[in-house]
């Protein structure tokens, strides 16, 4: 056997454990990320059912998983900054932000949640869709008490996202999120305007009666 062939075999033997460890870490991280996304989605559903305590429990479980992920992937930098980690952090941020906005609590900061700034902004943008859902549910119940307040918050979120006009490499698809947010706000504004006019008309008819 030539010296070069022996060198190749040694190099391959040294490389194989590295990739095996990376693959094992990736598979474990994927499972954890799927669970984080499930917890976050269930938390958002709990928020819409006014089960804020349940939502907090689910988000706490998601937070613990994300902490474990950060610890486990500390020596796997490429995985730590991969797309599936970003998506899990985004869904988690969306859940916490949605809860805070609807419950009228202070907004959590990215550092508090342990998510990247890009994931936080994506989650902030996604929360606008949940605010629309909350407003529509309120309109169906005939409850107008917070609709205009939440629409103003949606407008403020859009304004913030508009100022974050940075390259795709840094912002992770934020431009697409911002475009979607604008469309959601305009539809919500239209729905709320129609409902308010209907309410005013009904009030006037009641007064006449």
C-alpha positions in Angstrom: 0.0 0.0 0.0 1.4 3.4 -1.0 2.0 6.1 1.5 -0.6 8.3 -0.1 -3.3 5.7 0.2 -2.5 5.3 3.9 -2.7 9.0 4.3 -6.1 9.0 2.6 -7.4 6.3 4.9 -6.1 8.2 8.0 -7.7 11.4 6.8 -11.0 9.6 6.1 -10.9 7.9 9.6 -10.4 11.3 11.2 -13.1 13.1 9.2 -15.8 10.4 9.7 -16.4 11.0 13.5 -16.7 14.7 12.9 -19.5 14.3 10.3 -21.2 11.6 12.4 -21.3 13.9 15.4 -22.7 16.7 13.2 -25.3 14.5 11.8 -26.4 13.2 15.2 -26.5 16.8 16.6 -28.6 17.9 13.6 -31.1 15.1 14.0 -31.6 15.8 17.7 -31.9 19.5 17.0 -34.5 18.9 14.3 -36.6 16.9 16.7 -36.3 19.7 19.3 -37.2 22.4 16.8 -40.3 20.5 15.8 -41.4 20.3 19.4 -40.7 24.0 19.9 -42.9 24.9 17.0 -45.7 22.6 18.3 -45.5 24.2 21.7 -45.6 27.7 20.2 -48.5 26.9 17.9 -50.5 25.4 20.8 -49.6 28.5 23.0 -51.1 30.8 20.3 -54.2 28.7 20.2 -54.5 28.9 23.9 -54.1 32.7 23.7 -57.1 32.9 21.4 -59.1 30.8 23.8 -58.2 33.3 26.6 -56.2 30.5 28.3 -53.2 32.8 29.1 -51.9 30.6 31.9 -51.8 27.5 29.6 -50.1 29.6 26.9 -47.4 30.6 29.4 -46.8 27.0 30.4 -46.4 25.9 26.8 -44.1 28.8 26.0 -42.0 28.0 29.1 -41.5 24.5 27.8 -40.5 25.8 24.4 -38.1 28.2 26.0 -36.4 25.4 27.9 -36.0 23.4 24.7 -34.4 26.3 23.0 -32.0 26.8 25.9 -31.0 23.1 25.6 -30.5 23.6 21.9 -28.2 26.5 22.4 -26.1 24.5 24.8 -26.0 21.3 22.7 -25.1 23.2 19.5 -22.4 25.4 21.1 -19.8 23.3 19.3 -21.8 23.1 16.1 -21.8 26.7 15.0 -23.1 26.0 11.5 -26.1 24.2 12.9 -26.8 26.8 15.5 -27.3 29.4 12.7 -29.2 27.2 10.4 -32.6 27.8 8.9 -34.5 25.3 11.1 -33.2 26.9 14.2 -34.3 30.3 12.9 -37.8 29.0 12.2 -38.2 27.5 15.7 -37.0 30.7 17.3 -39.3 32.7 15.0 -42.4 30.6 16.0 -41.4 30.9 19.7 -41.0 34.7 19.5 -44.3 35.0 17.7 -46.0 33.1 20.5 -44.6 35.2 23.2 -45.2 38.5 21.4 -48.8 37.5 20.6 -49.5 36.6 24.2 -48.0 39.9 25.4 -49.9 42.1 23.0 -53.3 40.4 23.5 -52.8 40.1 27.3 -51.7 43.7 27.5 -48.3 42.8 29.0 -44.8 44.2 28.4 -43.2 42.9 25.3 -40.3 40.5 25.8 -37.0 41.5 24.3 -34.9 39.3 22.0 -32.2 38.7 24.7 -34.9 37.7 27.2 -36.3 35.1 24.8 -32.8 33.9 23.8 -33.6 34.2 20.1 -31.7 36.0 17.3 -32.6 39.5 16.3 -33.7 38.3 12.9 -36.0 35.6 14.4 -37.5 38.1 16.7 -38.4 40.5 13.9 -39.9 37.7 11.9 -41.9 36.6 14.9 -43.0 40.2 15.4 -44.2 40.4 11.9 -46.0 37.0 12.1 -47.8 38.2 15.3 -49.7 40.7 13.1 -51.7 37.8 11.6 -52.6 36.7 15.0 -53.8 40.2 16.0 -56.0 40.2 12.9 -57.5 36.9 14.0 -58.1 38.3 17.4 -59.8 41.4 16.0 -62.0 39.4 13.7 -63.1 37.1 16.6 -63.8 40.3 18.6 -65.9 41.7 15.8 -67.9 38.5 15.6 -68.7 38.8 19.3 -69.6 42.5 18.9 -66.7 43.5 21.1 -65.1 46.6 19.7 -63.2 47.6 22.9 -59.6 46.9 21.7 -60.0 46.6 18.0 -58.7 50.1 17.1 -55.9 49.9 19.7 -54.7 46.6 18.2 -54.9 48.0 14.7 -52.7 50.9 15.8 -50.2 48.3 17.2 -50.3 46.5 13.9 -49.5 49.8 12.1 -46.6 50.4 14.5 -45.2 47.0 13.9 -45.3 47.6 10.1 -43.6 50.9 10.6 -40.8 49.2 12.5 -40.3 46.4 10.0 -40.2 49.0 7.2 -37.1 50.6 8.8 -35.3 47.2 8.9 -34.4 47.3 5.2 -31.3 45.2 5.3 -29.8 42.5 3.0 -31.5 39.1 2.9 -28.4 37.5 4.5 -29.0 39.5 7.6 -32.7 39.8 7.8 -33.8 36.2 6.8 -36.8 37.0 4.5 -38.0 40.0 6.5 -39.0 41.8 3.3 -41.5 39.1 2.4 -42.9 39.2 5.9 -43.2 43.0 5.7 -45.1 42.8 2.5 -47.5 40.3 4.0 -48.0 42.4 7.1 -49.0 45.4 4.9 -51.7 43.4 3.1 -53.0 41.9 6.4 -53.3 45.4 7.9 -55.2 46.8 4.9 -57.7 43.9 5.0 -58.1 44.3 8.7 -58.6 48.1 8.4 -61.3 47.5 5.8 -63.1 44.8 7.9 -63.0 47.0 11.0 -64.3 50.1 9.1 -67.2 48.1 7.7 -68.1 46.7 11.2 -67.9 50.2 12.8 -70.1 51.7 10.2 -72.6 48.9 10.7 -72.5 49.4 14.4 -73.1 53.1 14.1 -76.0 52.5 11.7 -77.5 50.1 14.2 -77.1 52.6 17.0 -78.9 55.3 15.0 -81.7 53.0 14.1 -82.1 52.0 17.7 -82.2 55.7 18.7 -84.9 56.4 16.1 -86.9 53.4 17.3 
